[in-house]
Structure formats: structure tokens, C-alpha cells
Amino acid sequence: MNPSRDRGTPSTGETRIYESMRAPVHTAPYARPTARMVEALEDVSAATACAKLHQMGITRTFIDGPVPLHREPDVKITGGAVTLQFLPRREDVFNGAEQEDAERDTALWGVLESIRPGDVLVVSAHGSHFTGCLGDMLVRYFKLRGGAGIVVDGRVRDAARVRALGVPIWCTGVTPHYASQTELFPAAFNVPVGVGGTLVTPGDLIVADEDGAVVVPQHSAIPLADDALLHQDREAFARRRLDEGGILSDYYPLTGEGLEEYLASRQPAT
């Protein structure tokens, strides 16, 4: 926080809370996922990740609400989460009068300047239809820092320019508003956040594709990937058999004789 920048003149009674809330809140350093974890999940779909986590007993992993801003069939990201938390604005804490000049001393600038290559920015914005959490300049900087993609439980702005940047983004829509124009302000980064009804902690893995975004705990990444790739291979076999005229009940789900046929197909030719 730069004390030389003019912040207005809050009254004596509100100075302490105003200044303390204006300083970006963030956690101590956290462990980013390893390259092995990220690579293991690169070929795992969001749907498979969600299903396998459910089987492991972790049932709240789908980030409800955000959908791809770029409607492309091959949109897909995998990476470690860095988090940004928006909170409801209160006039004695953050009144919005300084607007963009004030934002540069908040968690919004703080989180972007913490981005490393391969990070996925996850933004908690309470599903707001009015707060444009990120726009052209901020997404541009995120891309230049090497970020892999963004998941926003809320809106973005500058839609045409943001799409042109090619950064994969999952959000709930677009708005002409900038980040502090309406009811929220960026308060903290790299803290646990609730996004689309799901807990995301810094360092969790995010798998997102056209079906949506899913949170994968680090300790689940490798066992999930091993099981998921086998699951996807079985489904690919079943899909081929159905395309060739097979009966649904014989090949989906893949059990009994269908499973035996699959296992036989995996044996090396003699």
C-alpha cells in the first residue's frame, strides 16, 4: 500500500477500519501443485474428475454458475488455483469514490502480480451480475504473466477485447461495469473462498472444460488421474461398440460380457 497516494479524508472514527481493510489481505505462502499433478490431470475431463471425486467421498467439487466465455469444443485448462475474494462494499470501508486508482492498492492488483505460469485464477464474486471483476487490461496482464485460465463466480467486462486475448475464461456473463463500480470490492487474495457453492483453497487443482470447472484437492490428483484415464479408455471402447451397432445394455455401463470383451481387447496380440 502506497501511503503517498491520496486516499481522501475519512473521519477519525473510521480511519482505522478504513485503512486496515484497504490493505490487501492474503495468506502465508502455500504449496502450488507439482508439475506431475498437473500433467496427470491434463487428459482428464471435468465430468470424469467430478464423478471420480464423488466416488472418493468428495461430493462438492463442481463450481456452479461459470460457463466458458469462449464457446469452443476443445476449451480445457488444468492448473493450480490462486484465489481472489470480493466482499460486499460498505461505504466507510471502501466507498468507490476513488474507483480505479483505489483498486491498484487492493487484492485485485495483488493477486495479478502474484500470478506464475500455469496458474488458474479463481474469483469469488457471489454470483454478482453487476461487478465486472476483470476486463481487458487485467486479463491482458494475466496472460503476460503466463496464467492458464480464469474461473469467475460473476461477470467480466470488455468482452470483445477479452475474447481476442484468447485466455480461457469461465464466468456467469458480461457487464459494462468495472470491478468497484457497484456492490463489491476486492478484499483478499490467496485465501480460502466459496465459488459457485464450492470451497477452493490456494493450491487446489482446477480442471475446466466445456462442461464447467471442477476442484481437485492435491492429495487426490494422482490416484484420481490413474483411475480416470482407465475409466475414459473403457468409455471410448463402449462408444466405438455403440457406433458399430452394439446394444446399449451390453456396453453401458461396461460390465459382464462387455467388460470381458474390453479386457480381451487390451491383451497384446500373439
HELIX and SHEET records of a PDB file:
HELIX    1   1 THR A   12  ARG A   22  1                                  11    
HELIX    2   2 ALA A   35  LEU A   41  1                                   7    
HELIX    3   3 ALA A   46  GLN A   55  1                                  10    
HELIX    4   4 GLN A   99  GLU A  103  1                                   5    
HELIX    5   5 ALA A  107  LEU A  112  1                                   6    
HELIX    6   6 ASP A  136  LEU A  144  1                                   9    
HELIX    7   7 ALA A  159  LEU A  165  1                                   7    
HELIX    8   8 GLN A  218  ASP A  243  1                                  26    
HELIX    9   9 LEU A  248  TYR A  251  1                                   4    
HELIX   10  10 GLY A  256  SER A  265  1                                  10    
SHEET    1   A 7 VAL A  25  HIS A  26  0                                        
SHEET    2   A 7 LEU A 184  PHE A 189  1                                        
SHEET    3   A 7 LYS A  76  PRO A  88 -1                                        
SHEET    4   A 7 VAL A 120  SER A 124  1                                        
SHEET    5   A 7 GLY A 149  ASP A 153  1                                        
SHEET    6   A 7 ILE A 169  CYS A 171  1                                        
SHEET    7   A 7 VAL A  67  PRO A  68 -1                                        
SHEET    1   B 6 VAL A  25  HIS A  26  0                                        
SHEET    2   B 6 LEU A 184  PHE A 189  1                                        
SHEET    3   B 6 LYS A  76  PRO A  88 -1                                        
SHEET    4   B 6 LEU A 205  ASP A 209 -1                                        
SHEET    5   B 6 GLY A 212  VAL A 216 -1                                        
SHEET    6   B 6 PHE A  62  ILE A  63 -1                                        
SHEET    1   C 2 ARG A 155  VAL A 156  0                                        
SHEET    2   C 2 GLY A 173  VAL A 174  1                                        
SHEET    1   D 2 VAL A 193  VAL A 195  0                                        
SHEET    2   D 2 THR A 198  VAL A 200 -1                                        
END                                                                             
